[in-house]
Amino acid sequence: MRLGMDGLFLRGQEGYEEARADRVFNRRRPDRFPDAVLVAADAAGVAAGVKLARSRGWQVAVRAGGHSWAAWSLRDGGLLIDLQNLTTMAYEEESGIAVAGPAVRGGAELAPFLASRGRSFPGGHCPTVGIGGFLLQGGQGWNSRSVGWACESVAAVDVVTANGSLITADPHQNSDLYWAARGAGPGFPGIVTAFHLRTYAAYPFLWHDTWTFRLDDGETLLDWMHDLLPTLDRRVEPVIAATRVPYVPLDPGVEHPGGTVLLLHTTVMTSSADEAAALLSVFDDGPLAGRRLGHVRGETSLAEEGVAQEGQNPTGHRYAVDCAWTDAPAAALAPPLLRLWRELDTTHSFSIWYGWAPSRPLPDMAFSVEGNVYIATYAIYEDPADDEHYRDWVHSRTAALPGAGVYLGDTDFTRRQDRFLSDANVDRLARIRAKWDPDGLFASYLTADVAALNRPARAPGATAAADVAGDANRPGRTPGPADVAEGSTRPGRTPGAAAGVGRDVDVDVAEGSTRPARAQGAAAGVAEEPNRLG
Ligand SMILES: Cc1cc2nc3c(=O)[nH]c(=O)nc-3n(C[C@H](O)[C@H](O)[C@H](O)COP(=O)(O)OP(=O)(O)OC[C@H]3O[C@@H](n4cnc5c(N)ncnc54)[C@H](O)[C@@H]3O)c2cc1C
């Protein structure tokens, strides 16, 4: 069968498997197989791909940078349009607007391109993340506490629509699509071929401040940071990372205690070194000042921070990831969070507490759920036999946190769903999808249970304790619907392949307890529901 398009790989043809899977960052690449993959040459190629899909009755999935943890770009059947060639970058001095293709990597490519022009943009912390998925879902980037979600700095988008037209959406034309492009993520009803980005003057100074503490000091650290957070300058970005990598700051003569330690890692962008030092001095006199294992403060650069991020997020590894916003006080958050942190058991697995503390209402855009603190956990391992174990663990332990919604970027709705849009915005997005994509050409959110999409995981008033209670320590779990969702090729977990912590989690119970309204016998398997969001 010839379809006459360069870069088109039909299932079964040579090159198909590489085109299907090689650009998915997560080595845990699901067994979902599109009918064909089109590596589009440019925006015109994208439009041709959309028309081809229409003519063949294919649904369309999209890949830009390939960094979706859950591999949203991989769907069963239909056409995957890969945007890897859409990497042009331009900068207009007069307006300060940069125009960048969706497969541009925010840290590795856009940041140096802008820095050489004295400009900056809040790209993703890990330098290889593509701006396509990152911006559409919100974008938590460098200096975001100060300049907001990265999508707030999107001035316009060029979009291939469901009928194959190439249009521009901004506040004055096609403004509903522009609204959706800032937060809808994979629910966006079109393919963005270029982002027009407001840029910022580059800060001359980026400083970091990194303290190493024992895991046993976690409760005190959380108490302290929850107290300090409301007072912190917006340019100060505090993260507590529970990490097991051995190369952490240690004072002379101090030995790593082994296992997991806590890093209080803060960055700040300022116009002078003195200002940076002054802003960071608030960390000097905390309750743990005498208990540090190590401390380093000084100038850094996005490139150096990027190297650290890549070290923490190695390629070639398998990832199971989940996240939660929380407005809970430290006293309620600490017990389940410390339990999770104590159970980290691979060299690279880590979990972060990110002090976000929203200080203003969000602008009118699809993105609409955030909270005081962001918790995200990344189980990182290499053996496919450990997939089920780590997926069960990360989602059940995250469900046990006193959460209030999620950020799309660190979710996997095939295993655990929660609210990521306000109710009003879900309805508005559904109307926009119905208008721009009435036939459901574009694949929407990847979820095991369409009916539960955007449903709060926690019933109002529910406590974390109730969730933990459901998390019975039973050996041997019964496969649940989510197991079906990921396909059947998993060999089953090798006994003793990883340390046993958390191995006994029954995720079905944990998930069930946090989804009160889920219907008995709700659809198993990965479901895609075009033009309805749940
Ligand atoms: C190592 C690593 C570090 C990360 N760090 C951060 C971080 O610091 N901050 C943060 O916010 N997130 C972070 N993320 C999450 C990341 O931003 C999201 O996974 C994001 O979706 C990745 O975008 P992508 O284009 O690379 O991914 P892809 O997998 O290519 O895209 C994800 C989905 O977005 C949609 N999409 C992408 N591009 C387009 C387009 N042009 N038109 C229409 N739909 C499109 C499609 O549905 C696509 O399947 C990180 C992820 C990884 C793997």
PDBQT file of the ligand as one rigid body, heavy atoms in Angstrom, charges set to zero:
ROOT
HETATM    1  C1  LIG A 601      12.808  14.348  31.931  1.00  0.00    +0.000 C 
HETATM    2  C2  LIG A 601      11.546  15.166  31.986  1.00  0.00    +0.000 A 
HETATM    3  C3  LIG A 601      11.554  16.376  32.648  1.00  0.00    +0.000 A 
HETATM    4  C4  LIG A 601      10.396  17.160  32.722  1.00  0.00    +0.000 A 
HETATM    5  N1  LIG A 601      10.450  18.380  33.344  1.00  0.00    +0.000 NA
HETATM    6  C5  LIG A 601       9.359  19.172  33.331  1.00  0.00    +0.000 A 
HETATM    7  C6  LIG A 601       9.397  20.494  33.891  1.00  0.00    +0.000 A 
HETATM    8  O1  LIG A 601      10.413  20.939  34.393  1.00  0.00    +0.000 OA
HETATM    9  N2  LIG A 601       8.261  21.239  33.867  1.00  0.00    +0.000 N 
HETATM   10  C7  LIG A 601       7.110  20.773  33.294  1.00  0.00    +0.000 A 
HETATM   11  O2  LIG A 601       6.125  21.502  33.267  1.00  0.00    +0.000 OA
HETATM   12  N3  LIG A 601       7.040  19.540  32.761  1.00  0.00    +0.000 NA
HETATM   13  C8  LIG A 601       8.135  18.743  32.766  1.00  0.00    +0.000 A 
HETATM   14  N4  LIG A 601       8.063  17.483  32.212  1.00  0.00    +0.000 N 
HETATM   15  C9  LIG A 601       6.787  17.023  31.674  1.00  0.00    +0.000 C 
HETATM   16  C10 LIG A 601       6.669  17.475  30.223  1.00  0.00    +0.000 C 
HETATM   17  O3  LIG A 601       6.559  18.862  30.146  1.00  0.00    +0.000 OA
HETATM   18  C11 LIG A 601       5.438  16.882  29.565  1.00  0.00    +0.000 C 
HETATM   19  O4  LIG A 601       5.575  15.504  29.536  1.00  0.00    +0.000 OA
HETATM   20  C12 LIG A 601       5.206  17.428  28.169  1.00  0.00    +0.000 C 
HETATM   21  O5  LIG A 601       3.996  16.929  27.659  1.00  0.00    +0.000 OA
HETATM   22  C13 LIG A 601       6.321  17.064  27.260  1.00  0.00    +0.000 C 
HETATM   23  O6  LIG A 601       6.188  17.697  26.036  1.00  0.00    +0.000 OA
HETATM   24  P1  LIG A 601       6.812  17.015  24.744  1.00  0.00    +0.000 P 
HETATM   25  O7  LIG A 601       6.424  17.801  23.576  1.00  0.00    +0.000 OA
HETATM   26  O8  LIG A 601       8.258  16.752  24.972  1.00  0.00    +0.000 OA
HETATM   27  O9  LIG A 601       6.084  15.603  24.807  1.00  0.00    +0.000 OA
HETATM   28  P2  LIG A 601       5.227  14.764  23.751  1.00  0.00    +0.000 P 
HETATM   29  O10 LIG A 601       5.155  13.412  24.354  1.00  0.00    +0.000 OA
HETATM   30  O11 LIG A 601       5.765  14.882  22.394  1.00  0.00    +0.000 OA
HETATM   31  O12 LIG A 601       3.833  15.476  23.771  1.00  0.00    +0.000 OA
HETATM   32  C14 LIG A 601       2.878  15.191  24.749  1.00  0.00    +0.000 C 
HETATM   33  C15 LIG A 601       1.504  15.413  24.156  1.00  0.00    +0.000 C 
HETATM   34  O13 LIG A 601       1.251  16.806  24.050  1.00  0.00    +0.000 OA
HETATM   35  C16 LIG A 601       0.451  17.045  22.898  1.00  0.00    +0.000 C 
HETATM   36  N5  LIG A 601       1.230  17.855  21.965  1.00  0.00    +0.000 N 
HETATM   37  C17 LIG A 601       2.563  18.078  21.992  1.00  0.00    +0.000 A 
HETATM   38  N6  LIG A 601       2.890  18.932  21.022  1.00  0.00    +0.000 NA
HETATM   39  C18 LIG A 601       1.761  19.257  20.383  1.00  0.00    +0.000 A 
HETATM   40  C19 LIG A 601       1.455  20.126  19.304  1.00  0.00    +0.000 A 
HETATM   41  N7  LIG A 601       2.410  20.822  18.700  1.00  0.00    +0.000 N 
HETATM   42  N8  LIG A 601       0.168  20.235  18.886  1.00  0.00    +0.000 NA
HETATM   43  C20 LIG A 601      -0.809  19.535  19.511  1.00  0.00    +0.000 A 
HETATM   44  N9  LIG A 601      -0.577  18.692  20.536  1.00  0.00    +0.000 NA
HETATM   45  C21 LIG A 601       0.694  18.565  20.966  1.00  0.00    +0.000 A 
HETATM   46  C22 LIG A 601       0.129  15.705  22.299  1.00  0.00    +0.000 C 
HETATM   47  O14 LIG A 601      -1.087  15.240  22.854  1.00  0.00    +0.000 OA
HETATM   48  C23 LIG A 601       1.295  14.872  22.768  1.00  0.00    +0.000 C 
HETATM   49  O15 LIG A 601       1.029  13.485  22.761  1.00  0.00    +0.000 OA
HETATM   50  C24 LIG A 601       9.201  16.684  32.131  1.00  0.00    +0.000 A 
HETATM   51  C25 LIG A 601       9.193  15.454  31.458  1.00  0.00    +0.000 A 
HETATM   52  C26 LIG A 601      10.360  14.704  31.388  1.00  0.00    +0.000 A 
HETATM   53  C27 LIG A 601      10.350  13.387  30.664  1.00  0.00    +0.000 C 
ENDROOT
TORSDOF 0
